[in-house]
Amino acid sequence: MRFLVKVNIPVEAGNEAAKAGKLGATIQSILADLKPEAVYFTDDNGQRTAFLFLEMQDASQIPAIAEPWFLAFNASIEIHPVMVPDDLAKAVSAIEAAVNKYADSSNAI
């Protein structure tokens, strides 16, 4: 199953790593271990932030994904399941079933 992992690196920890010349190398090392499908870097709430997209087969993989970021940067992590268009296409019947069962036109916003 595909997941989005959002990593927020606190400014202080990121600055310390940058000043020590370890920020980029540590991030590259973690990414080499995780082998995500895609990675994007940006800012979020004033912090260095990475968005990783990766496959996870079992919840037991969460520590291997999160712990390097926690230990290296005192980062905060969010993990969210995500879909690609093919996944969404497979979900159409479930969406339609939910609409048929739970949609009440009198409650429409």
N, C-alpha and C positions, 0 to 999 in steps of 0.2 A: 504494500500500500504506500502511496506517495504522501509525503508530509512536507509542510512548510515549517522550518525551524527559524525562529526570529531570535537573534542574539543581540543583546544590548550590553555594550562594554562601558562601565562607568568612566567618566572623564578622568578621574584621578588614576585609576589603574591603567587606562590606555595611555595617558601621558607618561607615567612611569616606564611602561614598556617601550614607548617611543623614544624616550630619553636614553634608555639603556640599549637602544638599537635592536630590540627584540620584538617589536610589535608585528612587523611584516613576516618575519621568519616564524614566529609562533603561530600566527594565523595560517600561513602556508602549511606548516606541519600538521595542524589540526585538520585542515581541508584535505591534505594528502591521505590521512587516515580515514576520514569520513567518505571520501569520494562522492560528493554530491553531484546531482545532475546539472545543477546551475547554482550560482552564487551571485548575489548582488549586494553592494555596499552602499550605504547612505547614512543619513543622520535620523535620529528619532528622539524626540524630547531632549535634544541637546547632547545626545550620546552617539558614539560610533556604533553603527548597527549593521548587521549582516542578515540577509535573508537567504537561507539555504533550502533547496528543494532536493529531497532524497527519498530513497525507498527504505521502508522499514518493514520487516517481516513479522516482528514480534515485539511486544512492549518491553521485553527484557533488554532490547537494544538501546533504550532511552539513556541509561547511565553512560554508555560508551559515547553517545552523542553529546550529552550535556556536561559531564564531568570535566572534560578538557577545558571547556569555556569557563566553568566555575573556578577551577583550580588556577588557570593561567591568568584570568582577568577579573575574577569575582563578578562575572557577567550574570545577567538575568536571561532566562530562556523561556520561550513560548513554543509549544509544538502543536500544530494544527493539521488534521487530515485535509488534503486538497484533491480536487479532481481535474483531469484534463478533459477536453471536449468529448472524447470517446467514453469516459466514465459518466459524464453527464447524460450522454445519449442512452446509456444503459439504465440510467435512473428515471427516465421519462415515465415508465409504467408506475413506479412507486410514487412519483409526484402526482400523476393523474389519480391514483388510488386515494392519496391523501386529500386531494381536491374533492373527489366524489364523496368521501366520508366526512370531512371536516369543514369544507367551505360552506358558508351560509351567506347567501347574497344579502340578507338583511343586516349582517354585521360588517359589510364592506365599508372600508374607510374612504 
